[in-house]
Amino acid sequence: MTDWIGRSARRVGGKERVSGAQKYVGDFRMEGMLHAKMVTLNCGHARIVSVDTAGARAVPGVHCILTAQDLPQPVPRFGPTAQDRPVLAVGETKFFGEPVAAVAAETEDAAREAAARVRVEHEKLPGVYTVDQALDPSSPLVQDPSLRPKDPLSPTNILEEVSYGWGDVADAHADAVFENVYTFPMVTHFAIEPHAFIAAPEEGGVKVWSPIQHPFILQRTIAECLGLALAKVRIIAPDSGGAFGGKGYPKFEPLVAFLALATGRPVRLALTLEETFQAGRRMATRVRVRSGFQKDGRIVFQDIQADCLIGAYADIGLRVVEKASYTACGPYRVPNARIHSRALLSHTTPTTAFRGFGVPQMSWAVESQMDEAAIGLGVDRVAIRLANLASRGEEFIKGDIPCDGDWRESLQKAAAAVGWGTPLPKGRGRGIALGLKISATYAASYCIVRLHYDGSASLLTGTTDMGQGARTVFAQIVAQELGVPLEKVAVVMGDTAVVPYDTSTSASRSTVIMGSAVLRACGDVKEQVRKLAAELAGVPEAEVSFENGIVRTAKGQASLPALLKDYYGTTRGEVIGVGSFLKRKTPGHPLAGKTVFYELSCSAAEVAVDQETGLVTISRYVTVCDVGKALNPQHVEMQDSGAAVMGLGHSLMEHIVLDEDGRIVNLGALDYRIPTIKDIPAVMESFAVENGDGPGPYGAKGVGEGGLLAAAAAVGSAVREAIGTPIRDLPLTPERIWQAIQERGAG
């Protein structure tokens, strides 16, 4: 038998992705399909005085123009944490790119022309675009207080405050105290596939095609906005061309659904890359950290205050702030902790989920503080981390699961890989940092495994494959458990009318949570197969074994196809197994439940900095992640390496730039810089620590986000060593580094 677990099986669908054969939502066409375009204003905040659609209606081929007045009143609002985002702007536009109206026409050109002819009389209003503006009592309110009538914060731009902690920071005595402020800018997801959506009327309901990561959340959102039963909303979610959290939650799908029902025809809305920039982003943060240490480098306290600019609507930003703040102290033993964070509204693109879910922002600040302490106390930067790392079984976040790995191993492996402690020439530096992220705190995942008459198998699962390789890993589990050749396992995803419910595809949860459900479904199949064999052989079920695809009894053995043929005969039939993973919410827990596992990673870098230009060249970059068990080692390596490149992007170059009117001035591929092959480190390595200590199948933990959690702090640490002075604002652009070098020289 082939052992499929721990083997780098070829990726399911990989050939289609690299050859161009893969069909994404934007590639779909259907008979009678109309094309949609949105009408937006060229500023971040404006009062809508009137909308004149007469000129647009005169364009040949136009079938429908929707404004807020044409929708049910009050205009439906939606959102995963607060239903505050209207389908179309009501009274005001809250961010650059928010739609005021939408046009559906026979062709894209007609829709584009009609959208350009919609005249929106508006009054440009002062906006809130920075953390300081959001906290200024004299700034305009982003959200109408009537939307949260019982909230004492409603007269402010603070949407939520969260506080965590333990011990007593105020009375804690430290030998040395370090206090600094760190900033992390807005960045965009920049998936290669822009957002595209199609909606069509179907049997008294609606059918929606979207690259959404969480199709069942979209199903619920569409049902609520359109007043339909869940059973009358069907979501088709083909594999996406990159998501990274940006396609996690509904954006413009409700609007397209309204257009489809208004016209009685399929309607397609395909965003340009520039428009996709306006659909979602990573939250900007300003983090003030006050840290106390003993002389030997042991942490006494961490006092962390974070202000998080989440944008015009809540989206999933509140949850990002909550979860990122919860683990803000990192993987360390901190006897006294105080964490206070504010989610701030602004007239900017709403924050949504982004790979790392807020941890990169916090890690940048807290890991940089670890360097401050090490340098200030004269302690090695690796040694200070080793002295404070939580040990296996130690409760380091009060009230949550204890440390679930040997995290020292990851740190030591990364340090060794970059030659930590060996001499470096002038202008070069090494850095190292840790990142810690929690996974899902509650979840419901269901799947079905069908063992067919010919011995092949189908898996039906609500997980989506957005590039992380879930199809392959799930197929490997089924092949391993049932003894079915991998090439005879089909994985069906992305259709809410076919697959069973799954909460979401997020939090690096799929292998652990849905993988456990798959394992249980296979167990259900095996139990039924043993019953069939016992019935055929006339023996007790306890005397039947099923291993490696062979069923054995005292009377002989048979392969799965032979057994099923013998049992079902010409009527045929199949064995259907059901598996689930349910973790209900925990009342009283600050995150509604303990994490399923911790995702820990260590990043280390060696860099050279040109003292004349500030240009950084990364000669070696290493990522080490604690994965429990790598079910598909090549997948793990690719996920960690991909995450690392993304982390280098926000470390060195990526940031959204706004003008005084809240417009994004660096929209698109030409003006927004992301790493290219020329920016990749000369040597880039990804290692996995495998101790089989995870809660998932075969001891697995989740992976995929870890590789970017600590990237900024690791690179920042290396740059600091190379230039001799710290930089506390991202990204670490050549200009910013050059200025730091000049200031150091002047000092």
NUKERO-898020 format. One record per residue (C-alpha): x, y, z. Coordinates in pm, 1 decimal, padded with zeros to 6 digits. Layout:
// residues N
X,Y,Z
...
//
This chain:
// residues 747
00000.0,00000.0,00000.0
00112.8,00354.7,-00070.1
00145.4,00565.6,00242.9
-00008.7,00897.8,00140.0
00048.4,01085.8,00466.4
00377.6,01272.9,00486.3
00419.0,01242.3,00110.9
00441.3,01535.5,-00129.8
00158.8,01418.8,-00353.2
00111.3,01621.4,-00669.5
-00130.4,01904.2,-00618.2
-00485.9,01844.2,-00734.2
-00563.0,02111.2,-00994.7
-00204.5,02231.9,-01005.2
-00159.4,02170.6,-01376.3
-00476.9,02362.8,-01457.9
-00361.6,02660.6,-01255.0
-00021.5,02693.5,-01419.8
-00140.0,02612.2,-01773.0
-00425.2,02863.1,-01777.3
-00691.9,02595.6,-01806.4
-00837.9,02681.4,-01464.7
-01174.7,02857.6,-01494.3
-01229.8,03142.0,-01251.9
-01553.1,03332.2,-01195.4
-01437.1,03605.7,-01432.9
-01405.3,03346.8,-01710.3
-01769.0,03234.7,-01689.2
-02021.5,03341.8,-01948.9
-02386.6,03241.3,-01988.4
-02668.3,03308.0,-02226.1
-02847.4,03638.0,-02176.0
-02588.9,03767.3,-01930.7
-02580.6,04140.5,-01860.1
-02274.9,04332.1,-01747.0
-02262.6,04565.5,-01448.8
-02056.3,04869.0,-01359.7
-02062.4,05075.8,-01042.7
-02091.1,05451.3,-01008.4
-01849.7,05598.7,-00753.0
-01727.7,05941.6,-00645.9
-01374.6,06072.1,-00672.1
-01327.4,06135.6,-00300.4
-01339.6,05954.3,00029.1
-01631.5,06132.7,00196.9
-01917.9,06320.9,00037.8
-02283.2,06404.0,00092.8
-02503.9,06280.7,-00191.1
-02737.4,06560.1,-00298.6
-02902.3,06395.5,-00599.2
-02851.4,06121.3,-00854.9
-02954.8,06187.6,-01216.7
-02975.2,05870.4,-01427.9
-03148.5,06016.8,-01736.6
-02834.4,06035.6,-01947.8
-02736.0,05683.7,-01854.1
-03076.3,05540.2,-01943.6
-03037.1,05679.2,-02293.8
-02735.1,05457.9,-02364.0
-02837.7,05170.1,-02595.6
-02835.8,04834.3,-02421.7
-02896.7,04960.5,-02068.3
-03150.9,04746.4,-01881.6
-03133.6,04861.7,-01522.1
-02990.9,05139.1,-01308.3
-03013.6,05100.2,-00934.4
-02968.3,05372.2,-00673.0
-03032.9,05349.8,-00302.4
-03386.1,05475.3,-00365.2
-03458.7,05173.9,-00586.9
-03374.8,04921.2,-00314.7
-03600.6,04806.7,-00030.3
-03631.0,05072.2,00238.8
-03446.9,05100.2,00464.9
-03162.8,04994.9,00238.0
-03042.8,04649.9,00345.4
-02714.0,04647.3,00534.3
-02477.2,04357.8,00587.1
-02151.4,04255.7,00751.4
-02001.9,03957.0,00937.6
-01973.2,04130.0,01277.3
-02213.9,04423.1,01243.2
-02474.4,04479.5,00976.3
-02363.7,04832.4,00899.1
-02262.8,04830.2,00531.5
-02542.4,04934.1,00290.5
-02579.6,04766.9,-00046.7
-02547.4,05115.5,-00201.5
-02438.0,05435.6,-00030.0
-02716.7,05601.5,00168.0
-02692.5,05978.9,00205.8
-02312.1,05981.0,00209.3
-02022.0,05794.2,00060.4
-01797.2,05669.1,00339.0
-01488.8,05565.4,00141.6
-01323.9,05613.6,-00195.9
-01482.8,05355.1,-00424.8
-01811.1,05306.1,-00238.1
-02085.6,05260.5,-00501.0
-02361.0,05520.8,-00527.7
-02539.6,05345.9,-00813.9
-02499.8,05044.8,-01041.7
-02577.3,04990.4,-01408.4
-02657.8,04665.2,-01591.3
-02630.9,04659.3,-01970.3
-02589.7,04422.5,-02263.3
-02214.9,04484.3,-02291.9
-01935.2,04599.4,-02065.0
-01877.0,04900.3,-02290.3
-02241.9,05004.3,-02263.6
-02238.6,04958.7,-01887.6
-01917.3,05159.8,-01858.0
-02055.8,05440.5,-02074.1
-02383.0,05450.1,-01881.6
-02204.8,05455.9,-01545.7
-01998.9,05752.0,-01667.1
-02321.3,05935.1,-01760.1
-02481.5,05902.7,-01418.3
-02462.5,06248.7,-01265.1
-02419.2,06253.8,-00889.4
-02450.2,06598.5,-00737.3
-02248.6,06584.3,-00419.6
-02080.6,06795.1,-00156.1
-01728.9,06695.6,-00063.6
-01696.9,06666.5,00315.3
-01402.8,06662.8,00554.8
-01281.2,06308.8,00613.8
-01114.8,06090.2,00871.1
-00811.1,05924.9,00715.6
-00557.4,05877.8,00995.3
-00543.0,05744.3,01349.9
-00501.2,06095.5,01489.3
-00803.2,06221.0,01296.9
-01011.6,05924.5,01416.3
-00927.8,06006.2,01778.2
-00981.1,06381.5,01741.7
-01318.8,06476.2,01900.3
-01357.1,06756.3,01645.1
-01343.1,06516.5,01348.2
-01664.8,06426.4,01166.0
-01833.3,06101.6,01268.7
-01787.7,05820.2,01019.5
-02093.0,05631.4,01138.3
-02435.9,05762.9,01228.2
-02481.1,05708.7,01605.0
-02833.4,05578.2,01537.4
-02679.6,05260.3,01395.5
-02559.6,05167.5,01745.6
-02807.6,05334.2,01979.1
-02706.4,05145.8,02295.2
-02333.4,05193.8,02246.8
-02177.4,05463.5,02471.3
-01901.0,05501.2,02209.9
-02144.8,05588.8,01929.1
-02072.9,05967.4,01953.1
-01708.1,05888.2,01869.3
-01516.8,05717.1,01590.9
-01418.5,05437.1,01826.6
-01619.9,05137.0,01715.8
-01494.7,04904.2,01986.8
-01243.7,04886.0,02270.4
-01097.3,04556.3,02386.6
-00894.9,04491.0,02699.7
-00711.3,04178.4,02810.5
-00459.7,04114.5,03081.0
-00346.5,03944.8,03396.4
-00121.2,04019.9,03690.0
-00062.2,04379.7,03797.9
00130.2,04595.9,03553.1
00102.7,04909.1,03766.2
00284.2,04757.0,04062.9
00529.0,04538.3,03873.1
00894.1,04630.7,03937.8
01137.3,04612.5,03648.0
01511.1,04682.3,03629.5
01472.0,04838.3,03286.6
01171.9,04982.0,03103.4
01149.5,05042.3,02729.2
00871.1,05239.9,02563.4
00825.2,05296.5,02190.9
00561.1,05350.8,01922.9
00543.0,05140.7,01606.8
00330.8,05191.4,01296.8
00208.6,04953.2,01029.0
00039.6,05100.6,00717.9
-00260.1,04995.3,00512.0
-00172.5,04731.8,00251.2
-00377.8,04551.5,-00010.8
-00412.4,04177.8,-00076.4
-00310.7,04200.8,-00443.1
-00443.7,03862.6,-00552.8
-00376.7,03801.7,-00921.6
-00745.7,03729.0,-00980.1
-00954.3,04045.2,-00928.0
-01298.7,04013.2,-00773.0
-01574.7,03901.3,-01009.4
-01935.8,03809.5,-00933.7
-02232.1,03669.3,-01125.2
-02590.0,03641.3,-01004.7
-02890.5,03486.3,-01176.5
-03254.7,03428.6,-01080.4
-03321.6,03063.0,-01000.6
-03649.4,02894.5,-00900.5
-03789.0,03176.4,-00688.2
-03446.7,03259.0,-00549.1
-03102.4,03351.2,-00669.4
-02782.5,03175.8,-00768.4
-02454.6,03358.0,-00711.3
-02105.9,03279.4,-00842.2
-01826.1,03431.6,-00635.2
-01460.7,03358.2,-00550.6
-01567.7,03387.2,-00185.9
-01370.7,03190.3,00075.0
-01677.0,03141.3,00294.9
-01970.7,03047.0,00069.0
-02207.8,02972.1,00355.2
-02151.6,03317.4,00506.6
-02231.7,03466.6,00166.7
-02542.5,03248.6,00141.0
-02663.5,03383.9,00474.3
-02584.4,03742.7,00375.6
-02769.7,03723.2,00043.1
-03069.7,03558.1,00208.9
-03092.0,03832.0,00472.2
-03046.2,04121.5,00227.9
-03300.6,03988.6,-00024.0
-03543.0,03843.8,00228.2
-03505.4,03488.5,00098.7
-03489.5,03151.3,00266.6
-03143.6,02996.0,00280.4
-03270.5,02712.3,00063.4
-03348.0,02964.9,-00210.5
-02993.6,03102.8,-00222.9
-02730.3,02895.5,-00397.9
-02365.4,02996.1,-00389.5
-02114.5,02860.3,-00639.3
-01757.5,02929.9,-00526.8
-01502.0,02804.8,-00780.1
-01140.8,02785.8,-00666.7
-01007.3,03138.7,-00651.3
-00694.3,03285.4,-00803.1
-00559.1,03398.5,-00469.5
-00756.8,03532.7,-00176.3
-00541.0,03583.1,00136.9
-00853.7,03686.3,00329.8
-00956.7,03951.2,00078.0
-01228.8,03726.2,-00061.5
-01343.7,03600.8,00274.7
-01652.9,03811.5,00330.5
-01925.8,03957.5,00107.6
-01847.4,04281.3,-00072.5
-02062.8,04353.2,-00380.4
-02249.0,04023.4,-00420.3
-02575.5,04155.9,-00266.3
-02575.7,04440.6,-00517.6
-02529.4,04202.3,-00811.2
-02807.8,03981.3,-00675.7
-03046.4,04278.1,-00665.2
-02955.3,04361.7,-01026.0
-03023.2,04003.4,-01135.1
-03365.5,03995.6,-00972.1
-03451.0,04341.2,-01106.5
-03367.7,04241.2,-01464.9
-03467.0,03874.8,-01449.7
-03135.6,03790.0,-01618.7
-02785.5,03683.6,-01515.5
-02566.5,03982.5,-01426.3
-02186.9,03988.8,-01410.6
-01974.2,04242.9,-01223.3
-01598.6,04213.2,-01277.3
-01380.4,04457.3,-01087.6
-01061.2,04594.8,-01231.8
-00745.8,04550.6,-01025.2
-00776.0,04916.8,-00929.0
-01132.6,04862.1,-00806.4
-01020.6,04552.0,-00617.6
-00784.2,04773.5,-00415.9
-01097.9,04950.1,-00291.9
-01274.1,04630.2,-00188.0
-01069.0,04546.7,00120.6
-00731.8,04592.5,00288.5
-00517.2,04510.5,00591.9
-00579.9,04739.3,00888.0
-00330.2,05011.4,00968.2
-00211.8,05020.4,01328.7
-00022.7,05235.7,01571.4
00104.3,05035.9,01866.6
00257.8,05183.4,02180.7
00449.0,04926.7,02384.1
00590.7,04977.9,02731.8
00797.1,04678.6,02838.9
00963.7,04596.1,03168.4
01255.3,04352.8,03203.2
01484.3,04213.6,03468.9
01859.7,04259.9,03423.8
01893.1,03903.1,03297.3
01642.8,03968.3,03018.8
01334.0,03809.5,03168.4
01008.1,03989.6,03097.9
00839.9,04154.3,03396.4
00548.0,04318.4,03217.8
00406.4,04419.1,02881.4
00178.4,04721.7,02855.9
00039.3,04744.4,02503.3
-00193.2,05004.3,02353.3
-00301.0,04964.8,01992.7
-00505.4,05194.2,01773.4
-00635.5,05012.9,01467.0
-00776.6,05200.7,01169.2
-01042.5,04961.5,01039.1
-01217.7,05180.2,00782.0
-01570.3,05289.4,00699.0
-01753.1,04974.0,00807.7
-01689.4,04700.3,01060.1
-01658.1,04410.8,00812.9
-01448.4,04153.9,01006.2
-01221.1,04427.3,01142.2
-01356.1,04399.5,01495.6
-01264.9,04032.3,01511.1
-00919.5,04110.0,01371.2
-00860.3,04359.3,01650.2
-00989.1,04118.4,01914.8
-00782.5,03816.9,01809.0
-00463.8,04008.4,01732.6
-00479.1,04185.9,02068.0
-00545.8,03862.1,02253.6
-00204.9,03722.2,02152.6
-00025.3,04057.6,02148.2
00233.6,03944.6,02404.7
00347.1,03672.4,02166.7
00464.2,03324.1,02267.0
00631.2,03446.2,02583.4
00594.4,03396.5,02955.7
00462.8,03735.7,03070.2
00371.5,03750.9,03440.0
00199.0,04088.8,03409.4
00016.2,04198.5,03098.4
-00216.8,04482.6,03004.9
-00346.6,04506.8,02648.6
-00588.5,04773.7,02535.8
-00688.3,04819.3,02172.6
-00928.7,05047.4,01990.4
-01097.7,04974.1,01657.7
-01125.9,05311.0,01486.2
-01364.2,05406.8,01207.6
-01229.8,05609.2,00915.2
-01336.6,05721.1,00570.0
-01120.4,05455.7,00407.5
-01162.6,05114.9,00245.9
-01297.3,04878.6,00511.3
-01049.4,04645.0,00676.2
-01114.1,04279.1,00614.9
-00938.1,03953.4,00691.4
-00578.3,03938.8,00571.1
-00332.6,03653.0,00603.6
-00210.5,03671.6,00962.8
-00532.3,03835.1,01088.5
-00372.2,04128.6,01269.8
-00077.4,03938.5,01416.1
00185.3,04086.4,01177.7
00099.5,04432.3,01310.7
00135.2,04328.7,01674.5
00439.8,04112.1,01611.4
00616.6,04404.0,01443.3
00579.7,04606.3,01761.7
00634.6,04346.9,02034.8
00920.5,04162.1,01863.0
01093.8,04493.1,01794.9
01061.1,04563.1,02166.5
01237.0,04234.3,02241.2
01529.0,04366.1,02036.7
01518.6,04698.8,02222.6
01546.9,04512.0,02551.3
01822.1,04280.4,02429.2
02034.1,04568.8,02304.1
01960.5,04785.3,02606.9
02049.6,04507.5,02850.8
02343.3,04372.5,02653.7
02175.6,04034.9,02599.4
02185.6,03833.0,02278.3
01862.8,03866.8,02077.5
01816.5,03490.3,02048.3
01905.0,03434.3,02413.5
01646.1,03683.7,02538.8
01376.7,03502.5,02343.3
01487.6,03161.0,02466.3
01477.1,03288.4,02824.7
01114.6,03398.3,02789.0
00958.6,03140.9,02557.0
00672.4,02941.3,02702.2
00744.2,02571.9,02755.4
00525.3,02286.0,02642.3
00224.7,02253.1,02871.8
00264.4,02601.1,03020.7
-00037.5,02830.9,03032.9
00109.1,03155.1,02901.8
-00220.4,03321.3,02799.9
-00435.9,03306.2,03107.8
-00747.2,03097.1,03058.0
-00649.5,02945.7,02724.4
-00485.3,02622.3,02613.3
-00123.2,02579.0,02721.5
00177.1,02591.6,02493.9
00129.6,02301.1,02251.7
00480.0,02266.0,02109.0
00852.6,02276.3,02165.4
00889.3,02630.9,02044.6
01256.0,02658.0,02137.8
01326.4,02412.3,01857.6
01184.4,02648.5,01595.4
01386.6,02942.9,01725.7
01711.0,02749.0,01747.3
01665.3,02595.3,01403.1
01611.1,02935.4,01243.7
01907.7,03089.9,01423.0
02138.2,02809.7,01313.1
02017.1,02834.2,00953.8
02130.9,03197.7,00922.3
02459.5,03139.6,01103.4
02360.6,03334.2,01412.5
02660.3,03458.2,01609.4
02914.6,03437.6,01328.7
03092.9,03760.3,01226.1
02944.3,03991.5,00964.4
03110.7,04264.9,00758.8
03012.5,04629.2,00801.1
02676.8,04721.0,00651.8
02528.4,04376.2,00705.0
02300.2,04251.4,00977.6
02097.7,03957.3,01098.8
01756.2,03960.0,01258.3
01522.0,03707.9,01411.0
01165.3,03722.4,01536.6
00875.5,03501.2,01644.2
00510.2,03512.1,01552.0
00216.9,03347.6,01726.9
-00138.6,03318.0,01599.8
-00440.3,03138.8,01737.8
-00675.8,02941.0,01516.7
-01053.5,02905.9,01527.3
-01215.2,02938.0,01867.3
-01547.9,02791.9,01754.1
-01634.7,02599.2,01441.0
-01880.6,02370.4,01267.1
-01752.8,02161.3,00976.9
-01930.1,01874.2,00805.5
-01834.0,01647.8,00518.4
-01954.8,01341.1,00329.9
-01741.4,01060.1,00193.0
-01901.2,00838.3,-00073.4
-01739.0,00501.8,-00138.5
-01857.6,00409.1,-00485.3
-01941.3,00069.9,-00631.0
-01611.3,00050.7,-00819.3
-01400.0,00126.3,-00512.2
-01336.8,00491.4,-00595.8
-01437.0,00766.4,-00353.6
-01582.1,01117.6,-00354.9
-01546.0,01370.9,-00077.4
-01799.5,01653.2,-00043.9
-01675.7,01940.3,00171.1
-01767.3,02304.0,00231.9
-01402.6,02409.8,00251.6
-01278.3,02617.0,-00041.9
-00940.4,02572.8,-00206.5
-00801.5,02922.1,-00254.1
-00448.8,02806.5,-00322.8
-00364.7,02639.0,00008.3
-00402.1,02287.9,-00137.3
-00698.3,02166.1,00067.8
-00821.1,01945.9,-00217.1
-00494.3,01754.0,-00220.2
-00458.3,01705.6,00154.2
-00819.6,01592.5,00196.8
-00776.8,01347.4,-00089.3
-00463.4,01215.1,00080.6
-00657.0,01152.2,00402.9
-00930.6,00963.5,00217.4
-00674.6,00760.3,00020.4
-00483.0,00676.9,00336.7
-00785.1,00576.6,00542.4
-00975.9,00377.3,00279.5
-00684.1,00236.7,00083.6
-00817.0,00395.2,-00235.4
-00556.7,00510.9,-00491.4
-00520.4,00887.0,-00476.7
-00608.9,00924.0,-00843.5
-00945.0,00760.1,-00768.8
-01045.1,01017.1,-00505.0
-01252.8,01316.8,-00617.8
-01301.2,01621.9,-00397.7
-01615.6,01829.3,-00453.1
-01619.1,02184.1,-00314.5
-01778.4,02520.2,-00364.5
-02152.1,02462.6,-00413.2
-02384.8,02521.1,-00119.0
-02655.6,02311.4,-00288.3
-02426.5,02008.8,-00297.3
-02173.5,02016.7,-00013.3
-02253.8,02019.6,00359.0
-02205.8,02322.7,00581.2
-01871.1,02466.1,00686.9
-01832.0,02778.2,00899.5
-01542.1,02922.6,00701.2
-01212.2,02862.3,00527.8
-00991.5,03071.5,00751.9
-00760.2,03072.9,01054.4
-00535.1,02801.9,00903.8
-00809.9,02568.1,01017.5
-00888.0,02346.7,00719.2
-00639.8,02062.4,00769.0
-00708.5,02041.5,01142.8
-01081.9,02105.7,01164.2
-01222.7,01991.6,00830.8
-00945.8,01733.1,00809.6
-01070.7,01584.4,01136.9
-01423.2,01572.7,00994.1
-01287.8,01392.9,00685.8
-01107.2,01144.9,00908.5
-01431.1,01076.0,01097.8
-01629.4,01036.5,00776.7
-01376.0,00778.8,00660.0
-01415.1,00605.1,00996.0
-01791.0,00594.7,00937.3
-01734.2,00437.0,00594.8
-01497.0,00177.8,00740.0
-01744.7,00083.5,01011.4
-02018.3,00031.3,00753.4
-01785.4,-00171.8,00531.5
-01706.7,-00400.3,00824.5
-02079.5,-00450.2,00880.7
-02132.6,-00541.1,00515.2
-01846.3,-00786.8,00526.3
-01970.5,-00941.5,00850.0
-02316.7,-00987.1,00702.0
-02179.4,-01149.8,00387.1
-01945.0,-01381.4,00573.9
-02189.6,-01458.8,00853.2
-01937.0,-01365.9,01122.2
-01944.1,-01115.5,01408.8
-01839.8,-00765.3,01307.3
-01559.2,-00777.7,01562.3
-01391.4,-01045.2,01351.0
-01371.8,-00821.9,01043.0
-01069.4,-00606.2,00971.7
-01038.9,-00334.8,00710.8
-00690.5,-00210.3,00632.5
-00508.8,-00089.7,00322.2
-00824.8,-00123.1,00114.4
-00857.8,-00494.4,00193.9
-01138.5,-00643.8,00402.7
-01048.0,-00963.6,00588.7
-01249.9,-01222.3,00777.3
-01172.0,-01574.4,00890.4
-01329.4,-01692.8,00564.7
-01099.2,-01491.6,00338.6
-01029.9,-01144.2,00209.9
-01161.3,-00914.4,-00060.4
-01080.5,-00577.8,-00215.0
-01331.6,-00297.3,-00178.6
-01465.3,-00327.4,-00537.1
-01505.1,-00704.1,-00497.7
-01680.7,-00669.2,-00162.7
-01923.1,-00402.9,-00287.8
-02000.6,-00601.2,-00603.5
-02064.9,-00910.7,-00396.5
-02289.1,-00725.3,-00151.0
-02492.9,-00500.4,-00381.4
-02499.3,-00715.8,-00691.7
-02652.8,-00569.9,-01006.0
-02860.1,-00320.9,-00805.7
-02534.4,-00149.2,-00723.4
-02501.7,00094.8,-00437.4
-02248.5,00284.0,-00232.7
-02139.1,00343.1,00124.6
-02193.7,00696.8,00252.7
-02000.7,00819.3,00553.4
-02061.1,01145.0,00739.9
-01808.1,01327.9,00952.5
-01818.4,01646.1,01153.2
-01619.6,01871.7,01383.0
-01819.9,02092.3,01616.7
-01670.2,02334.7,01867.0
-01942.0,02542.2,02023.0
-01895.9,02889.3,02165.8
-01781.2,02912.8,02526.3
-01977.8,03167.8,02728.5
-01753.1,03404.6,02918.8
-01440.9,03348.1,02714.6
-01318.9,03677.3,02561.2
-01299.4,03517.1,02215.6
-01601.3,03290.3,02268.7
-01374.6,02989.0,02303.5
-01020.4,02862.0,02343.4
-00808.7,02818.4,02035.0
-00788.0,02475.1,01873.3
-00410.7,02510.1,01830.8
-00134.9,02770.3,01814.1
00039.1,02854.4,01488.9
00396.8,02947.7,01574.8
00668.9,03053.3,01335.4
01017.2,03196.3,01347.6
01167.0,03415.3,01077.1
01534.8,03500.1,01041.7
01708.9,03720.1,00788.5
02052.4,03833.2,00684.4
02062.0,04161.8,00495.2
02301.2,04408.2,00339.2
02217.0,04779.3,00340.3
02371.0,05022.4,00092.6
02470.7,05311.5,00317.7
02453.3,05559.2,00028.1
02101.9,05473.5,-00091.6
01931.1,05282.6,00191.1
01858.3,04992.3,-00043.5
01816.5,04657.6,00134.9
01931.3,04331.1,-00018.3
01828.9,04011.5,00162.7
02098.4,03749.5,00114.3
01937.0,03477.1,00325.1
01587.0,03435.8,00463.1
01465.2,03144.8,00673.1
01119.9,03049.3,00798.6
01063.9,02773.7,01054.6
00710.1,02673.7,01147.9
00584.1,02436.1,01415.8
00341.8,02224.6,01209.7
00286.2,01911.6,01419.7
00285.8,01687.8,01114.9
00333.7,01790.4,00752.1
00072.6,01582.1,00570.3
00211.6,01709.1,00239.8
00562.4,01848.8,00300.8
00587.6,02027.7,-00031.8
00254.9,02202.3,00029.6
00378.1,02316.2,00371.3
00702.0,02450.3,00226.9
00522.2,02632.3,-00054.8
00269.0,02786.5,00183.0
00538.1,02909.1,00421.1
00756.1,03042.4,00139.7
00462.1,03219.2,-00022.5
00366.5,03373.5,00308.5
00725.4,03483.3,00363.2
00734.4,03666.0,00029.4
00409.4,03838.7,00118.4
00561.0,03933.6,00454.4
00867.0,04078.5,00284.4
00631.0,04289.1,00075.7
00472.1,04464.5,00371.3
00812.3,04485.8,00541.2
01003.5,04659.1,00263.5
00773.4,04827.9,00015.5
00396.0,04788.7,00035.7
00173.3,05068.7,00162.0
-00143.7,05237.8,00044.8
-00103.1,05612.7,-00003.8
-00399.3,05848.4,00040.2
-00429.3,06209.0,-00068.4
-00602.5,06483.2,00129.4
-00941.0,06376.4,-00009.9
-00902.3,06012.3,00093.0
-00829.4,05885.9,-00258.1
-00584.6,05600.4,-00303.2
-00316.7,05751.2,-00525.2
-00118.8,05431.8,-00586.5
-00395.0,05212.7,-00728.1
-00291.3,04920.7,-00945.2
00018.3,04726.8,-01040.8
00226.1,05019.8,-01166.8
00206.8,05243.3,-00861.1
00168.1,04989.5,-00580.3
00492.7,04798.5,-00535.3
00494.8,04426.8,-00447.2
00794.3,04190.9,-00446.6
00899.2,04056.8,-00784.2
01144.6,03777.9,-00858.0
01421.0,04040.2,-00838.4
01330.6,04110.0,-00476.1
01336.4,03749.7,-00358.1
01624.9,03667.5,-00120.0
01924.9,03499.9,-00279.8
01878.2,03206.3,-00043.7
01529.8,03136.4,00086.6
01453.9,02833.0,00301.1
01149.0,02696.6,00477.0
01169.4,02433.4,00750.1
00903.8,02251.0,00947.1
00922.7,02128.2,01305.3
00728.7,01801.5,01323.4
00659.0,01650.7,01663.2
00314.1,01506.4,01589.1
00167.5,01715.6,01870.5
-00121.1,01882.4,01688.7
-00494.9,01816.2,01735.4
-00553.0,01744.3,01366.7
-00523.5,01424.5,01164.5
-00199.1,01236.8,01234.6
-00088.6,01509.7,01477.8
-00114.6,01802.2,01232.8
-00146.6,02170.6,01314.6
-00251.8,02440.8,01072.5
-00004.4,02617.4,00844.0
-00014.4,02886.9,00578.6
-00016.6,03208.9,00776.6
00287.1,03149.9,00997.7
00541.6,03239.8,00733.3
00456.7,03609.9,00738.4
00376.2,03671.5,01104.4
00726.6,03775.3,01207.1
00870.6,03886.0,00872.7
00872.0,04260.0,00941.8
01032.8,04229.6,01283.6
01300.8,03989.9,01155.4
01392.2,04216.1,00863.9
01369.2,04525.4,01083.1
01604.3,04367.2,01335.0
01856.5,04286.4,01061.8
01835.0,04636.9,00915.3
01889.0,04788.1,01258.5
02206.2,04586.9,01306.1
02325.7,04687.1,00960.2
02273.3,05062.5,01003.7
02309.7,05097.3,01380.4
01976.9,05263.5,01449.2
01616.2,05147.0,01482.3
01330.4,05226.7,01245.9
00982.9,05190.1,01393.4
00762.4,05269.1,01095.7
00686.9,05033.7,00808.5
00760.4,04982.7,00528.3
01139.5,04990.6,00545.0
01178.8,05174.2,00216.6
01520.8,05290.6,00092.9
01416.5,05650.9,00156.8
01318.0,05578.5,00517.0
01638.9,05384.1,00580.3
01852.4,05654.2,00416.7
01691.0,05918.6,00636.0
01763.2,05706.7,00946.1
02128.0,05675.8,00841.8
02153.9,06052.3,00794.2
01993.5,06122.5,01131.5
02229.1,05876.5,01299.4
02524.7,06051.9,01139.0
02397.5,06394.6,01239.7
02349.1,06273.0,01595.1
//
